[in-house]
Amino acid sequence: MLAPSLVARLRTLVGGDGVIDREEALLVYECDGYTLERAVPELVVLPRTPAEVAAVVRLLAEGGIAFVPRGAGTGLSGGTLPVAAPVMVCTSRLQRIESIDVVNRRITVQAGVVNQWVTNAVRAAHLCYAPDPSSQPACTIGGNVAENSGGPHTLKYGVTTNHVLGLELVLPSGEVVTLGGAVEDRPGYDLVGLVVGSEGTFGIVTRATLALVRTPQATRTLLAVFASVDAASEAVSGIIAAGVVPAALEMMDRLIIQAVEAAFRVGLPTDAGAVLLVELDGLAVGLDRQAERVRAVCTGAGAREIRMARDETERAALWKCRKRAFGAIGRLAPNYCTQDGVVPRTRLPDIVRRIAAAAERHQLRIANVFHAGDGNIHPIILYDERDADQVARVLAAGREILEACIALGGSITGEHGIGVEKMAQMPLLFGPDDLAAMVRLRAVFDPEGRANPHKIFPDAKVCVETRAPRRQVAL
Ligand SMILES: Cc1cc2nc3c(=O)[nH]c(=O)nc-3n(C[C@H](O)[C@H](O)[C@H](O)COP(=O)(O)OP(=O)(O)OC[C@H]3O[C@@H](n4cnc5c(N)ncnc54)[C@H](O)[C@@H]3O)c2cc1C
């Protein structure tokens, strides 16, 4: 139980409306997009500036109090679950775009700036921020940095780590450090690279300097319709093997197509086994030739129909389907759990078969939408959380799918992070020495283990008070 005097001092630091301690208001913060496990923090603090974040963290350090950083709460691995950390520090009110340097193509933003706002701010200068998670209208740059987020267009442009030049980080001691800077390839260790993807376990990111890229001169967006996921997967490998690197190469299976079509009515073929959304971008010259190659590969793999968006409106409609696919899932079941794994591209047909087998074994419906070009799969397991047996089957199927990813030469996360969800699977990928080395590295930033404790590493026996369904966070 936090001391009332501490709560009062926090109120002095961030203002009365920056501290949430009412039970019903705290419920908003009981989980992120991974809803299988829930825990309510004792207190949520919402600073408005980087300096306020540092002051809050210094105060928590005085009392040796652990905290959980949080951005918009769209994470999909339970990274914001408050486990053995009574205070949640939200950076969502740090919303200033501090500087834009069009000539050098960079922008400095506070951590709570929403991903989409970055591109909105520089669009007129024909620039954009390339990492585009499907959650981009909501997720924050702080969360993107912590998770090293990807997105449909990261096949060609790379993930968050490839676009972060510098960071300001508030260490768990309250000390503020600046890592990297406005120029690339600085001497010394790549500490920015280390912090990107550290899931809030090194402290709280308050500012980021991001690299911007030129908005492509032209795009071609194609939708290829296949009888099966197998055939579409063959086309994915074929396109890359043909020397074409699309900006995006996304797959949706029948269940997703049907849900999306019911929601948005853009004319997707609901009897198809799978569709591929292929986007090519770059200089206008040569794009049509690339599009022809993509057409040829898809036809060779058995595509029954290939459409090309005729204008920006049609292109936007196709992307709306893909980026809002998760929302459309609400039509299929009361709850869903989005898994995130990676396999080598050529093993996509194998993993899809194993996902189907897991669905059958556990009598569950699993829809698939994935960044196919990266081999990054997102099986969406549908369920009803009021049915405890179903929940147990969801967890078992999720584990089996991740184990299958490892068996096929892949990994347990492509972009959503480990959080609490996948801690138990870490020893399947890493030996005890590797894990111990990572824990030691973490201790350099956070010797007392107060920043987002009990995440990533299966290090403790901690029970979380969860609402139905009940489950232990760390076993
Ligand atoms: C519909 C939907 C679609 C999605 N699509 C994608 C996708 O295409 N690609 C992808 O990669 N992800 C995707 N995600 C997952 C999620 O949006 C990303 O992980 C995103 O980066 C999380 O940002 P957030 O601001 O919501 O962070 P949160 O969920 O609030 O936090 C995520 C993690 O970051 C830490 N954190 C947050 N802010 C900070 C900070 N300032 N300093 C330090 N640590 C911090 C938290 O402690 C937590 O561990 C999707 C999620 C949804 C719901």
The ligand as a Gaussian input file, in Angstrom:
#p B3LYP/6-31G(d) Opt

LIG

0 1
 C       -5.086000      -3.368000     -33.489000
 C       -3.630000      -3.469000     -33.179000
 C       -2.729000      -3.584000     -34.225000
 C       -1.357000      -3.671000     -33.964000
 N       -0.483000      -3.750000     -35.007000
 C        0.846000      -3.788000     -34.763000
 C        1.769000      -3.856000     -35.855000
 O        1.407000      -3.868000     -37.035000
 N        3.083000      -3.907000     -35.544000
 C        3.535000      -3.888000     -34.250000
 O        4.741000      -3.933000     -34.037000
 N        2.675000      -3.831000     -33.214000
 C        1.356000      -3.771000     -33.430000
 N        0.486000      -3.701000     -32.372000
 C        1.009000      -3.717000     -30.987000
 C        1.212000      -2.316000     -30.349000
 O        0.404000      -1.348000     -30.972000
 C        2.683000      -1.893000     -30.382000
 O        3.447000      -2.763000     -29.578000
 C        2.906000      -0.449000     -29.911000
 O        4.245000      -0.079000     -30.120000
 C        2.558000      -0.220000     -28.452000
 O        2.531000       1.191000     -28.239000
 P        1.742000       1.797000     -26.994000
 O        2.001000       3.257000     -26.956000
 O        0.345000       1.387000     -27.015000
 O        2.544000       1.097000     -25.796000
 P        1.945000       0.348000     -24.519000
 O        1.066000      -0.768000     -24.911000
 O        1.412000       1.348000     -23.570000
 O        3.298000      -0.249000     -23.918000
 C        3.993000      -1.254000     -24.595000
 C        5.322000      -1.524000     -23.880000
 O        6.132000      -0.375000     -23.965000
 C        6.485000       0.111000     -22.658000
 N        6.439000       1.566000     -22.770000
 C        5.399000       2.336000     -23.206000
 N        5.760000       3.633000     -23.215000
 C        7.045000       3.673000     -22.782000
 C        7.967000       4.731000     -22.564000
 N        7.658000       6.008000     -22.787000
 N        9.212000       4.415000     -22.113000
 C        9.556000       3.122000     -21.872000
 N        8.719000       2.095000     -22.046000
 C        7.484000       2.371000     -22.508000
 C        5.456000      -0.487000     -21.718000
 O        5.970000      -0.665000     -20.427000
 C        5.158000      -1.831000     -22.385000
 O        6.139000      -2.758000     -22.017000
 C       -0.892000      -3.647000     -32.614000
 C       -1.808000      -3.530000     -31.571000
 C       -3.171000      -3.447000     -31.846000
 C       -4.117000      -3.322000     -30.687000

